[in-house]
Amino acid sequence: MTYMSIKVREWLRRLGIETTHEEREEIDREIEQRTGRYCDKGIELLSEAEFLAIVNSVRRKLRKPTVEPLVV
């Protein structure tokens, strides 16, 4: 996908959720995968709770684990 869904951006803004570009692209892909439709159309099939679950899932997946120094 070369551009991000307009409706996904609207939902994120309305809910006060700040995301990185990478997170937004992955949210679009996840919506498309779950609904089988382009993200602007697919988001219309989701409840707010389902959308938030997708956002949280993407954030967990993309979050880099914190590496703690090895103490010997």
N, C-alpha and C positions, 0 to 999 in steps of 0.2 A: 504494500500500500504506500502510495507516495504522499498522501495527505491524511490528516486526522479527521475523524468524524466531528462534524459541527455539533451534533446533539450530545455526544460524549463530553465535549468541552463545556456545553451548557449545563449538563447534569453536575459535572465536577465543580463548576463555578457556583451553581445554586446550592450545593451541599457544603461549600467552603473547603473543598479538598484540593490541596496543591500537589501536583505530581511533576515528575520529570518527563521529558519528551519520550524517553525510552519506556517509562511506565504507561504513558498514554497510548503509545503504539501497541504495547502488549495488551492493554485493556481492550482496544479495538479488535485485536486478533481473537481474544478470548470470547468476546461477545459474538463475533462471527462464527467461531467454532461451536459455541453452545446453541446458537439460534439457527445456524445454517443460512443466515442472511447477512448482507452488508451491514456494518455496525449502525449506521443511521436508521435503518429499518429494524434491525434486531433489537436495539435498545427499547423500542416501543413495546416489545414483548416481555420486558423485564419489569419486575417490581423494584422499588427502591432498595429493599432488603437484598434482592438478588444482585443488583448493581453493586451495592456496597460489599457483598461477599466476593464479587469478581475483583474489585479494587483491592481488597485486603489480601486476596489470594495472589494477585500479581505482585503486590508489594513484598509479601513474604518470599515469593519465588526469586525476585530480583535483588532482595536485600543481601548484601555481601556479609558473610559471617565475620564477626569480630575475632581477629586472631590475637590471642593473648601470648605474651612472651613465655617461652619455656624456661622454667626456673629449675636449675640443676643443683 
